[in-house]
């Protein structure tokens, strides 16, 4: 099998992996909601599916190595030990939170959150994907786990000139956009908990970065904010 054929086979595998995740999301969403008549749920599935397809297609040309990292297991070789525990718990918490929101929205017959705020939520989800594209464009080492990769350097351009963890900043938009889109006020409390967990991870991730890169301290002095410009 030629390298091109292997690459195409691998790419098909990535799309199948995304499809399985979309099916899982759909099953959880509509089972929790108790109905298929849930427009916000369908919109969310379309946004996640469309964003996932776009990222896979773009990264397969921009950086196949980064795509491989992003689609890999959340437990990897070389990953910080504490991050294996953190990420396992985070994924579990995310899935429980994700299942709760459609159920919570159904309790009010999907009318608790006004339509205009649901639109804002959808825009925040889209902004998350825009942030991901921007980050991946300047940092091809943006792995989903905390580990140091061969050839990795400190990046200080693009979104990294604004905050030290732009992927996490983008995730905050997703965390608060999803409850608004799905119509769950209580889900915003879950978004806050996930955001605090992500902030904790950023602090501990920087300890690993400082051990590896002598210029990280200088970078952190130039870019003062971790996640939110002018705040923290």
C-alpha positions as CSV (number, residue, x, y, z in Angstrom):
1,X,0.0,0.0,0.0
2,X,1.4,3.4,-1.0
3,X,1.9,6.2,1.5
4,X,-0.9,8.2,-0.2
5,X,-3.3,5.2,0.1
6,X,-2.4,4.8,3.7
7,X,-3.0,8.5,4.3
8,X,-6.4,8.3,2.7
9,X,-7.3,5.2,4.7
10,X,-6.3,7.0,7.9
11,X,-8.3,10.1,6.9
12,X,-11.4,7.9,6.4
13,X,-10.8,6.5,9.9
14,X,-10.8,10.0,11.3
15,X,-14.2,10.8,9.6
16,X,-15.6,7.5,11.0
17,X,-14.3,8.4,14.4
18,X,-16.1,11.8,14.1
19,X,-19.3,10.1,12.9
20,X,-19.3,7.8,15.9
21,X,-18.9,10.8,18.2
22,X,-21.8,12.5,16.4
23,X,-24.0,9.5,16.8
24,X,-23.2,9.3,20.5
25,X,-24.0,13.0,20.9
26,X,-27.3,12.6,19.1
27,X,-28.4,9.6,21.1
28,X,-27.5,11.3,24.4
29,X,-29.1,14.6,23.4
30,X,-32.5,13.2,22.2
31,X,-32.8,10.5,24.8
32,X,-32.2,13.0,27.5
33,X,-34.6,15.5,25.9
34,X,-37.2,12.7,25.4
35,X,-38.1,13.9,21.9
36,X,-36.6,14.4,18.5
37,X,-38.6,17.8,18.3
38,X,-35.7,19.7,19.8
39,X,-34.4,22.2,17.2
40,X,-31.5,23.4,19.4
41,X,-30.3,19.8,19.7
42,X,-30.2,19.4,16.0
43,X,-28.4,22.7,15.5
44,X,-25.8,21.7,18.0
45,X,-25.2,18.4,16.2
46,X,-24.8,20.2,12.9
47,X,-22.4,22.7,14.4
48,X,-20.3,20.0,16.0
49,X,-20.4,17.8,12.9
50,X,-19.7,20.6,10.5
51,X,-16.9,22.0,12.6
52,X,-15.3,18.6,13.0
53,X,-15.4,17.9,9.3
54,X,-13.9,21.3,8.5
55,X,-11.1,20.8,11.1
56,X,-10.2,17.3,9.8
57,X,-10.2,18.4,6.2
58,X,-8.1,21.5,6.9
59,X,-5.6,19.8,9.3
60,X,-5.1,16.8,6.9
61,X,-3.5,19.4,4.6
62,X,-2.1,21.9,7.1
63,X,-0.6,19.5,9.6
64,X,-1.3,15.7,9.5
65,X,0.8,15.2,12.6
66,X,-1.3,17.6,14.6
67,X,-4.5,16.0,13.3
68,X,-3.1,12.6,14.4
69,X,-2.5,14.1,17.9
70,X,-6.0,15.6,18.1
71,X,-7.7,12.4,17.1
72,X,-5.6,10.2,19.4
73,X,-6.5,8.7,22.8
74,X,-6.8,11.0,25.8
75,X,-4.2,8.8,27.5
76,X,-0.9,8.9,25.7
77,X,2.8,8.1,26.0
78,X,4.8,11.0,27.4
79,X,1.7,12.6,29.0
80,X,2.1,14.1,32.4
81,X,0.8,11.6,35.0
82,X,-1.5,14.1,36.8
83,X,-3.0,15.0,33.4
84,X,-4.0,11.4,32.7
85,X,-6.1,11.5,35.9
86,X,-7.4,15.1,35.2
87,X,-8.4,14.4,31.6
88,X,-10.2,11.1,32.5
89,X,-12.3,12.9,35.1
90,X,-12.8,15.9,32.8
91,X,-14.2,13.8,30.0
92,X,-16.5,12.0,32.4
93,X,-17.7,15.3,33.8
94,X,-18.2,16.8,30.3
95,X,-20.3,13.8,29.2
96,X,-22.5,14.0,32.3
97,X,-22.9,17.8,31.9
98,X,-23.7,17.3,28.2
99,X,-26.4,14.7,29.0
100,X,-27.9,16.9,31.8
101,X,-28.6,20.0,29.6
102,X,-31.2,18.6,27.2
103,X,-33.0,17.0,30.1
104,X,-33.0,20.3,32.0
105,X,-34.2,22.1,28.9
106,X,-37.1,19.7,28.5
107,X,-38.3,20.4,32.0
108,X,-39.4,23.9,30.8
109,X,-40.7,22.5,27.5
110,X,-37.6,24.1,25.9
111,X,-38.7,27.7,26.6
112,X,-36.5,28.7,29.6
113,X,-33.9,30.5,27.5
114,X,-35.1,33.1,25.1
115,X,-34.4,32.6,21.4
116,X,-32.0,35.5,21.1
117,X,-29.8,34.0,23.8
118,X,-29.9,30.6,22.1
119,X,-28.6,32.4,18.9
120,X,-25.8,33.9,21.0
121,X,-25.0,30.5,22.3
122,X,-24.7,29.1,18.7
123,X,-22.4,32.0,17.8
124,X,-20.2,31.3,20.8
125,X,-19.9,27.6,19.7
126,X,-18.9,28.9,16.2
127,X,-16.4,31.3,17.8
128,X,-14.9,28.3,19.6
129,X,-14.1,26.7,16.2
130,X,-12.8,30.0,14.9
131,X,-10.4,30.1,17.9
132,X,-9.3,26.5,17.2
133,X,-8.5,27.2,13.6
134,X,-6.5,30.3,14.6
135,X,-4.6,28.4,17.2
136,X,-3.8,25.4,15.0
137,X,-2.6,27.7,12.3
138,X,0.2,29.0,14.4
139,X,0.9,26.1,16.7
140,X,1.2,22.6,15.1
141,X,2.1,21.2,18.6
142,X,-1.3,21.9,20.1
143,X,-1.9,18.4,21.4
144,X,-5.0,17.7,23.5
145,X,-2.9,16.3,26.4
146,X,-0.1,17.8,28.5
147,X,3.2,16.6,27.1
148,X,6.3,17.9,25.5
149,X,6.8,17.0,21.9
150,X,10.0,16.7,19.9
151,X,10.7,20.0,18.2
152,X,8.2,21.9,20.2
153,X,9.0,25.6,21.0
154,X,7.4,28.5,22.7
155,X,4.9,30.2,20.4
156,X,4.2,33.9,20.8
157,X,2.4,34.9,17.6
158,X,-1.3,34.9,16.7
159,X,-3.6,34.2,19.6
160,X,-0.5,33.4,21.8
161,X,0.3,37.1,21.7
162,X,-2.9,37.7,23.6
163,X,-3.2,34.8,26.0
164,X,-0.9,31.9,26.9
165,X,-3.6,29.2,26.4
166,X,-5.8,30.2,23.5
167,X,-7.2,26.7,23.0
168,X,-8.5,26.9,26.6
169,X,-9.9,30.4,25.9
170,X,-11.8,29.0,22.9
171,X,-13.1,26.2,25.1
172,X,-14.6,28.8,27.5
173,X,-16.7,30.1,24.6
174,X,-17.9,26.5,24.0
175,X,-18.7,25.8,27.7
176,X,-20.9,28.9,28.0
177,X,-22.3,28.7,24.5
178,X,-23.7,25.1,24.8
179,X,-26.0,25.7,27.7
180,X,-27.4,28.9,26.1
181,X,-27.9,27.1,22.8
182,X,-29.5,24.0,24.4
183,X,-31.7,26.1,26.6
184,X,-30.4,25.1,30.1
185,X,-29.8,27.8,32.6
186,X,-28.5,25.3,35.2
187,X,-26.0,24.1,32.6
188,X,-24.2,27.4,33.0
189,X,-23.1,26.3,36.5
190,X,-21.6,23.2,34.9
191,X,-19.8,25.5,32.5
192,X,-18.4,27.5,35.4
193,X,-17.1,24.3,37.0
194,X,-15.5,23.0,33.8
195,X,-13.9,26.5,33.3
196,X,-12.4,26.4,36.8
197,X,-11.0,22.9,36.1
198,X,-9.5,24.1,32.8
199,X,-7.9,27.1,34.6
200,X,-6.4,24.6,37.2
201,X,-5.0,22.6,34.3
202,X,-3.4,25.7,32.7
203,X,-1.5,26.5,35.9
204,X,-0.1,23.0,36.2
205,X,0.6,22.8,32.5
206,X,2.8,25.8,32.8
207,X,4.9,24.1,35.4
208,X,5.8,21.5,32.8
209,X,6.5,24.2,30.1
210,X,8.8,26.1,32.5
211,X,10.8,22.9,33.2
212,X,11.3,22.3,29.5
213,X,11.7,25.8,28.0
214,X,14.1,28.3,29.5
215,X,12.3,31.1,27.6
216,X,8.9,30.4,28.9
217,X,9.3,32.7,31.9
218,X,10.2,35.6,29.6
219,X,7.1,34.8,27.4
220,X,4.8,34.7,30.5
221,X,6.1,38.2,31.5
222,X,5.4,39.5,28.0
223,X,1.9,37.8,27.8
224,X,0.5,38.3,31.3
225,X,-2.9,36.6,30.8
226,X,-3.5,32.9,30.7
227,X,-7.1,32.6,29.4
228,X,-9.0,35.9,29.4
229,X,-7.2,39.1,28.2
230,X,-7.0,41.9,30.8
231,X,-8.6,39.6,33.4
232,X,-6.6,36.4,34.1
